[in-house]
């Protein structure tokens, strides 16, 4: 009887060891950025798209009209009014987006402080969104792109606090892409190429994090090739061609944001 009792105790102890309370297949929550931080990124994307659209609308040719006299003049006035309204809507959209950025930043600050953001990174980010705000207020297209790219760079450090996030690397590459384009527009080709090379350095980080996702890994390869393509056209000194290549890089990056 004593031997039987000992056997039962040993069996129960063994069962406890082989069946831990924590399930091995339990879902592990990923360390990802909060909605407020993602909303900031989305609004920066929106602003830089809108300012590019303003340029397109502003240079859009008026439709040809063979009718002469008063009717022709009325049509021209109507086209001019429509164009002005379309441009105003884009500026209104940018104003809303920058207001939302300030709002979402305020919402994120408490969580960011808990996560460990530094005073220096906070200061740099706030300086960049203030600069972007002033550029929008002044309707300064070049500085909107320039300040927007700085926002990407400073936003990246916050995304990097979350180990399962790739948007820190995406933001850094966006910064490099826009910065390279702006430097090339000023004729600083060597500096432009250096910044693009810097952007390539962040691709390996994304490859590691997305190693198990075949579809997204393909997108990373597309980003790598598109950056190389952009670098190649720098020597041609053609603004339109460079912009085409820049936009392909940005489109590939946005595919990974979804």
Secondary structure by P-SEA (a helix, b strand, c coil): caaaaaaaaaaaaaaaaaccccccccccccccccaaaaaaaaaaaaaaaaaaaaaaaaaccccccccccaaaaaaaaaaaaaaaaaaaaaaaaaaaaaaaaaaaaaaaaaaaaaacccaaaaaaaaaaaaaaaaaaaaccaaaaaaaaaaaaaaaaaaaacccccaaaaaaaaaaaaaaaaaaaaacaaaaaaaaaaaaaaaaaaaaaaacccaaaaaaaaaaaaaaaaaaaacccccaaaaaaaaaaaaaaaaaaac
